[in-house]
């Protein structure tokens, strides 16, 4: 059924109508012919109205979202935005989301979750957005010069984002100089608050407590679960309208939470 919907919603609709009209000419006559044609056109109209792919037919930016994973990455930090885009793909199959790692070897995230990347840093995949999650592993990733160089070399039209302590890496790369940014705002026992620690990597950063902070090309999100809001917000930044994004949230049974959290946003472009 999804293939049929995609077929009917695309440029082939006109061809389909022509073929159906030819069949009607062969097997119908008079008023009955007109009635049958109108009925077919009405069915095609309904398919087009309820085909979710049409929600995004005017989106200006092709979506290719790369999410960096590393040893000790916080699972929800990268799985939450990945999940948002995975569900959005049901409505727009052109969306691509994938994992990137330093190398093509498997990566063990928090609690022993092992994942396989699709690309390594050496592959330099084309991306519309790049997400760096947080986690205990950021304590070493901030000194990963390969990653720092990769982030610095990203094209200017690539949106560079972080979740939680992933913002430390953006700071280390010099991308947060004199800019507002956020990070995790809660700390464990005897632990310095990650948002405050952000200044250790970039003394001129302007710590912000919003859940998502957008300063144009750079977007930072708060701790762990804020990756959900980052995912939805990136859909918006890629040109999807509220109808599309709300449908993604509905499918995920996240509508109420999104309504409660989506305005915890700071924008300074």
Secondary structure, DSSP 4 states (H G I P E B T S, - for coil): -HHHHHHHHSTTHHHHHHHHHHHHHHH--HHHHHHHHHHHHHHHHHHHHH-GGGGGTT--S--EEEEE--TTB-HHHHHHHHHHHHHHHHH-TT-EEEEEESSSS-EE-GGG-EE--SEEGGG----SEEEE--BTTHHHHTT-HHHHHHHHTS-TTSEEEEETTHHHHHHHTT-STT-EE-------TT---HHHHHHHH-TT-EE--SSEEE-SSEEEE-STTHHHHHHHHHHHHTT--HHHHHHHHHHTT-HHHHHHHTT-EEE--
